[in-house]
Each structure stands twice: as C-alpha cells, then as structure tokens.
Amino acid sequence: MKKLLMTLAVAAPIALGFGLGGASSAEAKTSVNIYMGVPYYGYQVGPDYRYRRGYGWYRPGRYPYRMSCSRARDLVRDRGYRNVKARDCSGQTYSFRATRNGRGFIVYVNSRTGAVWRG
C-alpha cells in the first residue's frame, strides 16, 4: 500500500502536466467567432462559401434570419386556426388574429424557429 501511494505521489503531477524537470506543456490556441447565430470561418470551407469583411467565410442562405409573414400565417392555419389575419409581422415575434371553434385568439409565431403559441 505504501509503494502505491508513493507511486501516485510521483505520477500524479506528471500526469497533470507539472513535469519534474522544468518541462512545460504546450499551449493550444483556438478562435471561434459566431455572429447572429451564423458561424464564420477563417478559411473558405467550400466553393459555395462567401467572404464578409470583418467576419470571415460563411454559407449564404443556410441560416435564414426570418420567415415571411405568409409562411408564418400558413403555420398558424396548419395548427387548426381559421380566419387568420396578420396583426404585426415585424421583429422576432409575429402576431395574428385567428378563430378556432368560434372563439377568437391572438396567436404568436417565432419568425426564426417557427414555434407557434397562443396568447
């Protein structure tokens, strides 16, 4: 048991990078930039990537910022609402007036994710 503890006392600092002879560990450097949820790269990943000054390389059209108001209205209709009329189609959350089973509701749609909920 004593030999095991002695071995661990010597091996643990070495394993953790605290070398005994003044050896130093190498430093790893990583750089990742994310702007508005769109990943930018420091190099051209493929032929369809475009360069944006100050940001880097990105793939256009892959990360839509917002869906159209008509697409959001279709999502509300797909959830069973009728007589869907847009109240506000600006910003990140769109709002609609709609009816279901004869009752009126305000329905919200996240313009980026397509999530639908009732207010």
Secondary structure, DSSP 8 states (H G I E B T S, - for coil): -HHHHHHHHHHHHHHTT--TTS----------EEETTEEEBSS--STT-EEETTTEEE-TTSS-S---HHHHHHHHHHTT-EEEEEEE--SSEEEEEEEETTEEEEEEEETTT--EEE-
